Amino acid sequence: MMNLSKFIAFTLTGFTLCSATISIVSKPTIAGEPIRDRNCKFHDPTKETYQKITPQNRGNSWLTKMFQVNNQRYYLRMLRFPDSTGVFCLGIPNKQLPKRLINAELIQNKLIEKFEQDASQPTNYIVTVKGSKNENILRTTYRLNLSNPQQPKLTKILVVYKR
């Protein structure tokens, strides 16, 4: 009988120590999707992250489009922020985390009205940006060419002026 009570005591002690270790070592997280900042970086939804990254700089994945160049698959993701601005991120599935799209500052952190893949050229996207209140431009439409993803090209297609 003594052996059974020792076994139970050791088992309970081990379980208690294991539970305490797990609760101390693991960092608490808050339920929800990962937080993405304006540089396309992922952050775990912890209390510290919520304190560090202001609500205006916490983006949600709005659209993700896949395309292929030279037998390499890529994805273009648009993050949408609470002020309705968008940031474009480029990544390689299962290989590279998304990074902020370079050479595309004309469409980064702007109010995006439309974002669609060009049906005739799968590496091209049509992006329509709404003008700000201080500008004389109502909206501008761009062609984003990702045939060379490391050197994207942005071409202005159409500008609609106010008045």
RAZIQUI-V317827 format. One record per pair of residues at least 24 apart in sequence whose C-alpha atoms are under 6 Angstrom apart, sorted by the first residue. I is the first residue (numbers start at 1). J is the second residue. Records with the same first field share a line. If there is no record, write none. Layout:
I=J  J
This chain:
39=100
40=99  100
56=82
84=111
85=109  110  111
86=110
123=147
136=161  162
137=161  162
138=162
